[in-house]
Amino acid sequence: MLTSAATSPPALQSAATPQEEPPSEGEVADLAEPYSAFALLKIFRHRSYRLFFSGQLVSLMGTWMQSVAQGWLVYSLTHKTSLLGLTSFCAQVTVFFLASFGGLIADRVDRRRMLIWTQSLSMVQALLLAVLTLLHVVQVWEIIALAFGLGLINAVDIPTRQAMTLDMVGRDDLRHAIALNSMMFNLARVIGPAVAGWLLDATGAGVCFGVNALSFGAVLTSLLLMRMPARPLRENKRALREIVEGYRYSFGNPRIRTALMLVGVSSCFGAAYLSLLPAFASDLLHGDARVYGTLMTGVGLGALVGAYILSHLHERWLTVAPIAASLCFGLGLIAFAHSHRLWLSVALLLPTACSLMLLGGTTNTIIQLAAGEQMRGRVISHYTQSFLGMMPWGSLLLGVIADHIGVTMAVTIGGSVVMLSAVVAWFNRAETVAPVPASSR
């Protein structure tokens, strides 16, 4: 599994900012041990994590149902890939601009209480979308506006939720928790779109939005039942200064910097293909909402496999895993873009989604273990900006390109750029190599 004990160079650290010491060689060696099924299940001895896992699993199924229904609704109303891209852009661009502030908030406040607020607001957003759709008065601009509102909420929710993982399980079980979080997310991605495809065909998008609103009850209940340990007091400085310090901390570390570059490029030019799946289902595969749901289920299955591989990845692959994942992701995108048969498209989505999952998961692990407690929320926000914040720019760009030259060529161009980023990272890999601890050789 990928870990990092490196910190940013001394010249880039502020003497006034206390930094947590990196893990000792013994700790890193322990973290490098391969996983077993028992080790993964052992994480559930933490009561707070058990509650978190069960609540999030239900809520994420609803979230994926809303994502599928929203894309299908926009495309069925307009038949414009550019508006698909615009909707995705508005839903996620706030994460790009505001995630660093969300990370700062995660470092300063009670994370559990903040999540109660953000999840409650997300429930209201889903409920509004459901009411407008079920009353048959929804318009595209309303969908886009509500997507933008959800993006504002997520800019705080995502860094806070990820930063709270270590609070729930501690450093020794962090990698197990990250792997299980990935499996949970992608299990929901398998089930949610499959149910959404059936509901879209049987009842319409409004019911999907309503089910998502109800699903937030599970995660809110779990958050209310949690009892989190007290966090150490910290000295709060000027917000802008702390944000700048966070960027210096992240980009002063070559390994984190290269990993974030790979994730950012892959998200912008590659992962944005997800916003174009309604067009693939309708125009290239000549299918309906169930075909779209099948494609999204294929994405979820591939990502679930990637999460399983992530849980067994060994320390020795810490340098090449993100690069290999980027290369495979680009190749998979190009192959998928030229498929005109449903079975082949689903088969190609499996390794494509698996590769993207591995890239995101390994990067998440690196920064979670490299960051000290005082900086963790801000460093995680940089991952959020790279992975989720860059996706809307790609969705907007690929949507416009697809309107002019078709979705096949748009995604082919994106896959080629992703492969190029992997080549660049490969030739720069020397500066990102961390020495293997003597105890793990």
N, C-alpha and C positions, 0 to 999 in steps of 0.2 A: 504494500500500500504506500502511496506517496505521502511523505511527511517532510517537514522542513524545520530544522532547529536553527536556521540562520536568522539573524536579525539584520536590520539595515546598518550600513557602515557608520562608525562613530561620528564622522563629519556631518551626517545627515540627521543625527538625533539631537534633540534639544536637551541641554543639561538640566533645564528646569522641569522636564517631564519625566516622572518616574516610569521606568519600563520593567515589565516582568522578565525575569531571567528565563532564557530558553530551557527546554527540557534537558536534563543531564543525559550523558551517553547511555546510561542504563535505562532511562525512561524511553529514549528513542528506540533502543533495541527491543524493549517490550512492545512498543507500538508497531514495530516492524514484523512481529510474529504473524503468520498467516491465520486467517480466521477459520473457525469451525462452526458448524451449525449450532453446537451447544454454546459457543462463545457469543454468537449473535443473539440467541434466545436469553442469555444471561442478563442482557441489558434490561429486561422487563422486571428485574428485582427493584428497580427504581420506581417508586409509586408515581411520582410526577410524570415520568416518561410513559408509563403505562396509560395514564389518563390522556396525555398529549397524543400518543399514537392512535388510540381509539377514536378520539374526537376529531383529529385531523383526517383520518382515513375516510370517515363519513363525509366531512365537509369538502374534502378534495374531490370526491366523486361528484358532488353537486357542482363544484367549480368547473370541472371538465365538461359536465353536461351543459352548463351555461356557455362555455367557450365554443363548443360545437354548434349549439343552437344559435348563438349570436352571429357566427360566421355564415351559417346557412341562411339565416334571416336576411342579413345584409345583401348577400348575393342574389337571393330570390327576389328581393325588392328592386335591385338595380342592375344586376348582371354586369357589373363593372369591377374588374380586379383592382383598379385604382382605389375604389371605395373600401374594398376588403383591406388593402394596405393602409388606408387612412384610418380605419377603425382600429386596427392593431397598433398603429402609430400613436393614436391618442390614448389608447389604453396603457401604453408602456413608456411613452416618452417622458412622463413625469418621473419615472424611476431613474432615468438617465440624469436628469437635472437635479433631483431632490434626494436621491438615495444617500448622498453624503450627509445631508442634514438629518435624514432618518437614522443613519448610523450614529451620529452625534447624540441624538435623542436616546437611542438604545444604550449608549454609554452612561447617560445621566439619570435615567428614570427607572422606576420599577417596571421591569419588562413584562411581567405577567399582567399588571394592570393596564399597561399600554395596549397589549394584545386584546384585552377585553373590549377596549374602545374601538380599535381598528376592525375587529371581527364584527362588532355590532353595527358599525357603519357599513361594512360590506353586505351585511344582511339587508339593511335598508335599501341599498343600491339594487340588489337582486329583486327585492319586493316591488320596487318602483317599475323596474323593467318588466316584471311579470304582469303587473296590473295594466300597464300601457298596451302590452301585446295581447293579453286576453280580451281587452275591450276593443281590439282591432283599430286603435287610433295611433299606434306607434309609427313614428317617422324615422328616417335614417339619421337625421341630425340629432334626434333624441337618443338613439342608440349610441352615437358617437359621443355625445355629451356625457351620458352615464358611464361610458367606457373611460372617458377622461377622469371622471370623478373617482372611479375605482382605482385608476392609476395613482391618483393623489394619496389614496389610503394605503396602497401597496408600497409606496415609497418609504413609509414608516414601518408598515407591518412586516415586510420581508426581512430587512436587516435585524429587526427586533426579534422575530421568530427564530432566525438562524443563530443569533447571538445567545439566545436562551438555551440552546441545546447543551452547551457545556455546563450551564447552571444546573440543569436537570440531572446530568449523569456524571460529571467530573471528567478530568483529563484522561484517566485510564480507559474509560469506556466511550470516549468521544468518537473514535473511528467506527465502532460498532453502531453507534447512534446515527452517524452520517449515512452509513450503508443502509440501515433500516429505514431512515427517512427517505432515501432514494427509492427503495423498494416500495414503501408505502405510497409515495407520489406516483410511481409508475403503475402500481396495481390499480390505483384510482384512475389512471389514464387509460387502462385497459377496460375497466368496467364502465366508467362514466360515459365515454363516447359510444360504446355499444348500446347502452340503455338510451342515450340521447338519440341515436339514429332510429331506434324503434319508436320512441315517443314522438319525434319529429314527424315521422310518417303517419302515426296513429292519431296524434292530438295537436301537434304544432309546437312552436317554440315557446309559447307562453307557459305551458306546463313545465317545461325544462327549467325555466327561470324560477318558477314557483317552488319546485323541488329543491333548487339550490338555496333559496331563501330559508326553507325549512331546515336544510342540512347544517346551517350555522348554529342551530340549537345544540348540536352535539359538541362542537368545539368550545362554545361558550360555557356549557356545563362542565367540561373537563378543566377549563381554566379556573372556574370558580372553586372547584374542589382541590386544586393544587395548593401545596404549601412549599414555597421556595425558600432556600437558605438566604440569610441576610448577606448582602454584598458589601465589600469594604468601602469606606467613605473615600471619595475622590475630590481633588481640588479642581473646581470648574474654572476655566479661563474664558476669554472672549471666544464666542462660537466660531468666528471666521478663523481665528488663529488655530484652534483645535482641529478644524477641518483641514487646513493647510498642513499641519503636522501629520495628520493621518495620511495624506497623499505622499509626503516625503518619506514616511515610514514604509509605505507599500512599494513605491517605485524606486526606493533605494536598495531594495533586495532584488538581485537579478533573476532569481528563480520565480519569485512572485510576479515580477514585471513581465517576463516571457510568457508565463502561464496566462496572465490576464490579457496579453496581446492575442494569444491563440483563441481564447474564449471570446474576446470582443469581435475579432474578424469572423470567426465561425458563427457567432450569433447574428451579426449584421448581414453577412452575405449568404449564410447557409440556413440557420434555424428559421429565418423569415419565410422559408418555403411552407411552413405550417399555415401561414395566413392565406396561401394560395391553394390549399387542398380542396376547397369547394369548387374552384375552377377546374382542377384536375378531375374531380369526380364527375362534374357536369359536362365539360367540354371534351376531354380526352377519353374518359371511360364511359361517357354517355349514360351515367347512372343518376340515381336519386339520392335522397337523404341517407338511406341505408348504406349506399356505397360510400358516401362520405364518412359515416360512422365506422364502417369497416376499415377504411384507410387510417382513421384516427386510432382505432383499436390496434392496428398493425404497428403504429408508432409506439403505442403504449407497451405492447409485447416486447418490441425491440429494446426499448428503454429499460424494461424490467429485467431482461437478460443482461443488459449493461450494468445494472445495479448489482446483480448477483456476481458478475465478474469483478466489479469494483470491490466487493467485500472480500475477495480472495487475492487481490493484487498484492504482490510482494514488494518490499522496499527496493529491491535491486532494479525495479523498472521505473524508479522515480523520475528519471530524466527523459526516457523515450516514450512513456505511456501517453502524455498529452499530445506529443508530436504525431505518434502513430494514429491516435484517435482522430486528429484533425485530417490527416491524409485519407484515412478510410471514410470519414464523413464526406469529404469532397467527392471522392470516387462514387460513393453511394448516391449522392444527390444527382450527379450527372447520369448515372444509369437509370435511376427512377424517373428522371425528367423525360426519358425517351421511351418509356413503357406505355403501351396502349391496351394492356390486358390487366384485369383486376388482380388475378392470382399472382402475376409477375410483379405488379406494383406493390402488393402487400409483402411479397417475399423480399423485395429490394428495400422496403422500408425497415425491415427487421435489423439488418446490419447498419443501416444509416442512423436510425434512432439509437441503437446500441452504442455507436461511436460517439455521438453527441453526448449521451449520458455519461460515458467514461471521461470525456473531456471535462464536462462540468463537475462531475463528482471528484475527480482527482484534484482539480483546482480548488474546490471547496475545502477538501481535506488539508491541502498545503497551507492555505491562509488561516484556517481555524487553529492549526497547531503552531503556526509561526507567530501568531499575534498574541501579545500580552493582554491581560484582562483590561487594562486601562485603554487599550486601542482596539479591542476586538470588534466592537460595533462598527467603527469607522472602516477598518480593513475589510470586513465582510460587506460593507456597503459598496466598496470598490468592485468586489466580485459581482454584486447585484447590478451595478452599473454596466459592467462588461457583458454579463450573461443576459440579463433582461433589458437593461437600458439601451443596448445597441440594437436589439431586435426590431424596435419600431422604425428605426431609420432604414433598416434593410427591407422591412415590409413595405414601407412607402416607396422606396426606390425600386424594388422588384415588381411591385404592383404597377407602377408607371411604365416600366420597361415591358412588362407582360402585355399591357394594353397596346403597345406598338409592335412588338415582335413575337408575342405569344409566350405562354407560361413555360413551354419547353426550353426555349432559348434563354429566358430570364433565369431559370433555375440552373441551367448549364453554366452560364456566366458566373453565378454565385458559387457553384461548386468549384470552378476553376480558381477563383480567388482564395477560397478556403485551402485548396491544395498548395497554392503559392505561399500562404502563410506558414504552412507546415515545413516547406522547404527552407524558408528564412529561419525558422526556429531551429531546424536541424543544423544549419551552418553556424548558429550562434549558441549551440548547446554547451560549449566548453565553459562559458562563464556561469552557467546555471548548475553545474555539477557540484553537489555537496559531498564531502568525504564520508565514506561509510564508517560508522563507529566501530572501533576495534572489537568491541564486545559482540558485534553482530556479524563479523566476518567469518 
